[in-house]
Amino acid sequence: MYVYLLDMKMNPKGYSNTAILIFANSPEEESRRKSLLCGGELFRDIMARTSTAVKKTGLPYFHIDEHHQRGANFENRFLNAMEDVLEKGYEYIIAIGADTPRISSRQILTAAEELHKGQIVIGPSTDGGFYLIGLHKSQFLRQEMLRLPWQKSGLTTHLIARLKYKGLKICTLRVLSDIDEPGDLKRLALGYKNIPYSIFNYFRLAFKREIRPVSYFERHFDPIILQSHYNKGSPLSGLFTS
């Protein structure tokens, strides 16, 4: 079983045979699995932005969370979800997560365009994995994909090498950062002129629960404040600007 949400708008450029899979846990579960104290609010912000970006594409989309995933491990759950969407009759699938704050509708539509040119599309993440993969149903080779080093830093390298070995054309999107641990947030924040409020608020909520919140905050977060101009603004502004 799975949950699907279908956008009924006209599909752009005739991509009605292309579906988006959002393979993502609920914000609470994402926070728990990644051991981010008070991370639920942060992941709710990111999920909201991801959903908005997906809706803007006009493509049909499906969100499969932990309540509807099937499989004993990550790779089987992910591939089962892709298979379920393809079995709905779509020719192409674009699979993304919800832990990459800077993903945009433009990147997703670029992926759709490149898919229809016969390429497999990969969006590499800074940790060696990928935040997006797009392919035609004929390129969905489950057993081949199960052999990849899932959740390892060499995942994208191995995937690209395997695709090239098979003579398949590949399009790689820009490298983006995903969020797996608190250090990812710090690195992400340092890339902005204005500290995104959702990141600032995450540190505020999380660190005030530490035994020594002031010293911890100063040691780990003050350098970010000193290098940036804090502006509360919208909880979603800045963090998700491409």
Secondary structure, 3 states (H helix, E strand, C coil): CCCCECCCCCCHHHCCCEEEEEECCCHHHHHHHCCCCCHHHHHHHHHHHHHHHHHHHCCCEEEECCCCCCCCCHHHHHHHHHHHHHCCCCCEEEEECCCCCCCCHHHHHHHHHHHCCCCEEEEEECCCCEEEEEEEHHHCCHHHHHCCCCCCCCHHHHHHHHHHHCCCCEEECCCECCCCCHHHHHHHHCCCCCCCHHHHHHHHHHHCCCCCHHHHHHHHCHHHHHHCCCCCCCCCCCCCCC
